[in-house]
Amino acid sequence: MGAAIRWGGAALIMCVVPFLLPLYEMDVYRKMLFWVALAISYNFLFGIAGQMALSHFAFAGIGAYTVVILMTQAGVPLLLAIPLALGLAGILAFIVSFAATRLEGFYLALATLAFAQLFIVILDEGGALTGGTGGLTSYKLPLVFGFEIQGPWLAIAMALVLLLTLAFLLRIDRSWYGRACRAIRDNGEAAAAMGVDVKRTKIMAFTLTSVMAAGAGMVYAFFDNTVNPPVFGLENAFMLLFMVIIGGSGSHLGAIVGAVLLRLLQDMLEPFVGQFHVMGLGILMVVVILVQPKGLVGIWDDLVGRKRAGRRKAKP
């Protein structure tokens, strides 16, 4: 009962906030929710399952572009376009993960980086289908049950996607599957010796989290009614990695903290330093890794641990 109240309260707050914000701040808020949703699913893939993949943003782009192309160029209804887009993302993720199951660390990063770059090339050279380098613009989300979803209602849609993503990942993280993912991350050979199917577990983690990224991308596609290649390029892929590492790799809370902090920092710094803000955030990531490898959430955990240790010593 208590958990239901907490989740319901969080959903209520997140859904009310966009109606209280001016137009620009509301747009910043809903895009921040998009980043948080991606960071949560990427944290499971990278921080919990231990897969150094750089294709997460590409799958968000696959979801965004597919749903728009299906609706605007193929005339597919929204309620059918959504599962088709998720299905395509799932099939591509399965193919990529199946091919990359024998790769680890740096080599897995290179393989998924190549896939992400190939996706951008396809978008740039896709002609009328993808809109080329300019992307697809001037489309609209159709009426849903006679109701027009726009503005703060899209923020609500993204908030619901975020909450569903977090609830699902928390549940599987506490299950045998989550323990299997962490075991593989820590020592794949030992996990296999204990009976864990390493290959299948890796494929499931990659495919599930990539489909979640596609789901977030579909909602993002209607924020500005525009999708273009730079949004889903390598710069944002590395930004997502920075968010998870700085917040605290392997921690769901860390992914949320990292995404919110870096997204707000990006919005504040970019008008003054332009693209150099990426370099500044990269330096921040290196400092965090050297000073606190557990990320910003690790600092809080250390403080709580010291306080508890002090209480135990104080007891007679």
N, C-alpha and C positions, 0 to 999 in steps of 0.2 A: 504493500500500500504506500509506504514511504517513497519507494522508488518511482511509483507511478505519479505521485504528487510532484516530485522533483523534475521528472521529465515533462510533465504537463506544464509546470511553472516555467521551465526553460523555453518550451515551445511558445507559450503565451507571450513571454517577454520578447523573444526574438521576432514574433509576428506583429507585435504592437509597435516596436521601435520604428520601422520604416514609415509609419503614418505620422510620426512625431517629428520627422526630420525634413528640412528643406530639400529641394530637388537634388542639388549637387551632393549633399551629405548622404542622402538616401542612396544615390548611385554608388558612392564610395562604400557604403555599408553592404550593399548586396554583392558588390564585387569582392569585398573582404570575405563574405560568407562563401563565395566561390573558391577562394584560395584556401580557406580553412577546410572545406570539404575535400579538396584535392590533397591537402597536407595530411589529413587524417588517414585517408586510404593509402597515400604514399608511405606514410610512417609505418603502416602495417607491412607493406612490401619490403621496405628498406630496413626499418629499425627492428621489426619483429621477425620477419621471414629471412632477413639478411641478404636480400637480392639488390645489388647495386645497379638498378636499371634507370635509364634516363629517357624512357619512352612514355612516361606517365602523361605528360602534357600532350603528346601526340595523340593518345587515346581520347583525351578530352576533346581534341580537335576532330577526331573521327566521329565522335558522337554529335558534335555541333554541326559539322558540315553534312553529315549523312541525313540528319533529321530535316535540315533546311532544303537540301537537294530533293529529298523524297517528297516534301510538301510542295515546293515551288515549281519543280521541273517535272515531277512524275505525277503530281496531283494526288498523292497518297494522304488520306486523312491523318490528323495528328495522332489519334489514339492507336493507329496502326503503325505510323512512322516511328513512334517511340520504341516499341519492342523490336522492330526491324533494325533500327540503329544500334540498339543494345546488342542484338544478336550478331550483327556484323562486327562490332567491337569485340565481342566474345570470341568469335571465330578467328579474327586476326590475332588477338592476344594469345589464344591457344596455339596457333601456328608459331608465333614468335617464341613463346615460352617453351614449346616442345623442341624447337631448334636450339634454344639457348640453355637447356637443362644441364648440359655438360660444361658450361662455362661458369666461372666464378670471378668475383672481384673485378679487376681491371678489364678483363676480357669480356665479361658480361656487360659492363658499362659501355665498352666500344661497340658491341653488337647492337645493343638497344639504341645507342647514339646514332648508329648508321641507319637503323629503322626510322628513327625520328627525323633525321635529315632527309631520308628518302620520301617521307610523308610530305615534307615542306616542298621538295622538288615537284612532287606530283601536283600539289596545290598550285604552285607557280606556273606549271606547264599544262594545267588542266583545261585551259580555254574557257568556253562558256559554261562548262559543267561546274567548275570551281570558281570561276571569276578571275582566274589568273592571279597576278600579284596584288590586284586591287580587292580581291575577295568577292563575296556576295553581299549585296546591300539592298535596302529599300523593300524588304519583305516584311510581312507582319504575321504575328501569331493569330491564327483563326479563332473565332469565337468558340468557347468551350461551354456547352450546354446553354448557349445564348448569352454568355457572359464574356466580356472582353478582359483578358488578363494582361495588365501592363503596370508600369510604375511599381508601387509598393507591393502589389500582388505577386510580381515576379520575385521580389525579395522574400516573400513568404514561401514561394515555391522552392527557392534555393535553401531557405532555412529548414524546410521539411526534408529536402534531400540530404542536407548536412546531418540532421538528427537521425534519420534512418541509417545513414552510413555509419555514424558513430555507434548507434545502438547495436547494429549487426556486428560490427568489428569488436565491440566490447564482449558480445556474447561468444563469438568464436574464439576470441583471445583467451577466454576463461575455460574453454573446452579442451578436449584432448587434442584437437587440431591445432589450437593456439600453442599448446605445450610442445607439440611436434615441430611447429615452425621455429620456436625459440631454441629447441634442441638442435635443429639443423643449423641455425645461425651460429650457435656456440661451437658445435663440433659435428659436422655432417657424418663423419665416419662412425663416431660413437652413437649417433642417432640411428644410423642404419643397423649397427650391431644390436641395438635395443628393439629392432623390429619396425622402425619407421620407414615407410616407403618414401625415400627422399625425392625421387623424380616426380611422383604423383603429387606430393605435398607442395613442391615448388611450382608445378604447373597450375595447381588450384589457386595458390596465393597470387600468382601473376595474373591469371585470368580474372579472378574475382575483383581484385583491386583495379584492374584496367577497365572493367565494365562499370565500376563505380565512378571512375574518372569520366567515362563517356556520359554517364547520367548527369553529372555536374555540368559537363560541356554542353549538353542539350539545353539546359536552362539558361546557361550563359549566352547562348546564341541569340536569345531574344531580348537581352538587356538593352542593346543599342540597335537591334535589328541589322547587325553587321557581323560578318566573320571574315577574317583575313589571315594570311599565313603568319605575319609577325607575332600575332597573339599566341600562337601555339609553337613558336620557335624555340631554339636552344637556350636563349637568354632566360626565358621563363622556366624552362626545365631545370636549369641550374639554380634559379631563384627558389624553386620548390625544394631542392636539395638543401640549400642554405637554411630554409625555414625549419626543416626537420632537425638538422644538426644543431642549430643554435638553440632551438626550443628544448631539445632533449630527445635524441634518437631512441626509439623503443617505448616512448611514453606518449599516450594519447593526449594527455594534458600538455605535454611539451610541444606536440605538433600544433595544437591550438594556439598556445602562447607564441610560438615562433612565427606562425602565419599572421597573426594579428599584429605583432610587433613589427615585423619586416614589411608588411603591407603598408602600415601607417608611416613607417620611416621612408619607404619608397615614395609615397605621395608627398611627404614633406620635403625630401631632399631633391627629388628630380627637377622641380622648377628652378633650383639654384645651381645644381652641378650637372644637370643633364644625364647622359649615360654613364658618367663617372660614379654615379651612386652604386652601380653594380660592383665596381672595384672596392668601394668603401664597405659594402656589405660582405664582400669576399674577405677583406682584412678582418672584419668583425668575426667572421666564422673561424678564421685561423686563430684569433685570440681566444675565442671561447673554447676551441679544441685544446689549446695549450693550457689554459688556466682552469677550465672546468669541462672535462670531456663528456660529462653527463648533460651538458647544456644548462640553460637557465633554470629549468625545473630541478636539476641536480643541486643547484645552490639552495633552493627551498628545502629539498629533502635533507641536505646536510644540516641546515639550521634546525629543522624539526628533530632530526636525530640527536643533535647536541643537546637540545632542550630536554628531550626525553631522558637522555643519559644523565643530565644534571639533576632531574627529578629523582631518578633512581638512587643517585649518590646521596641526595639530601634526606632520603627516608632512613630512619634509624634501623 
